[in-house]
Structures are given as C-alpha cells and as structure tokens.
C-alpha cells in the first residue's frame, strides 16, 4: 500500500481512527473525514493524516473531500466509507422524520455518495478498492432498531450489486458486517450487552478485516466480523429460480 492514497469517513473514532493509524504506518497517505472537527483533527495529527470536515449525507461535501485527496496527493486508491449512526426510533408513535432522514443520510447516502464521488478518481488511477461499513444488522432482523437494519441491508445489497458492475474498471468494493464492537455507537446499550454476557468485538479485529479486504482480490463480498470467529465472506443463498409452468 506504500504511496497509495486513502479516504476514510467517520475517521474521528472507532474503526476509522484505528484504520487511519494502520494505513499511515504502511505508508498510505490518508485523508480523514468527519463532522467532529476537534476529534478528527486530533486523529489526523497523531496519524500524520490530512483532516477534512465532511458531512457524508451531503453529496457536494463528498465530492469536495475526494477533490482534496486528488489535489493534495494526486489521486485516490482506497476509500473506507465508514461513517454511521443509529436511528434510535421505530415506526410507531416515537417515529421522528428528522432522525429517520439523518440515519438514512449517513448510513446509506454516505455510502452511495462516497462511491459516486470516488469513482472518477479511481478510474483515473486505473482501479481502486472500496470498503463500506455495513453491520450484522444488514444480514439479519433487528427488532430494536428496524431502520438501522433497513439502511444496513441496503448497503449490503448495494455492495453485492456493485461488485461485478465495477469490475471492468478495476475497482473492487466489499463490505464489513461487524457485530457489537467497541465503538461509540454501542454506548447506549453497552451496559446491557455486558450484563447479558455478550462479547464485545475489539476494534482491531474489525480493522484487520478491512485490511484483509484491501489486500485481497475479492469484490462484491460482505464479510462478517463476530467475536470468537474467523472473519470470512457471508454465504448468501441463491434465490429460487423460475420454473416452467406445467
């Protein structure tokens, strides 16, 4: 990865922060993006990265972040589209349109806009690698946060569909689907997880999987990350095919 250029969203904490340090240690030039300016700048300073404030739910801000990478370092090879939030609402009386729009904007639009913004720069380089942060919530039902499950399922479907679609351009795209990991997103439920005996995944286990995806040749795959298990591509069943009428 030496001399490559990477864009990381949601870089002020969690997976983004850890990956920024990992890639920087491998000689990658990192452009770190987040809405948390103080936190993002702190991570960037410590990792030797360049910080750009970016709200991933805004298309133009995604384009501007990629432009910074291209203008500063000459191109873009890696994109880790990682920014994410929970919705905290259901579809009953507690439903809130603003919270819904925010969750969909960050978790789904942030990936769609990030891919769209990165593609021209990666095509100009002759290829690249994109990893999107989905979740185990994108592979199963999540009754306590159905909207989070909805946008993470959408990310999974997007990645699986874009894999073959981008192959001719030499661009690979994959997703990570971690369970409950040691990040700020689980803060509201962390105590309950610990009390129930649910193991919490170290951040490094997730970022090691991201690096494996960046180093590999796979595309269109969604890799689960679960405590006590070796990460690998989730095995999707094929849909039932049509049958000729009798």
Secondary structure, 3 states (H helix, E strand, C coil): CCCCEEEEECCCCHHHHHHHHHHHHCCCEEEEEECCHHHHHHHHHHHCCEEEECCCCCHHHHHHHHHHHHHHHCCCCEEEECCCCCCCCCCCCCCCHHHHHHHHHHHHHHHHHHHHHHHHHHHHHCCEEEEEECCHHHCCCCHHHHHHHHHHHHHHHHHHHHHHHHHHHCEEEEEEEECCECCHHHHHHHHHHHHCCCCCECHHHHHHHHHHHHHCCCCCCEEEECCCCCCEECCCCCCCCCCCCC
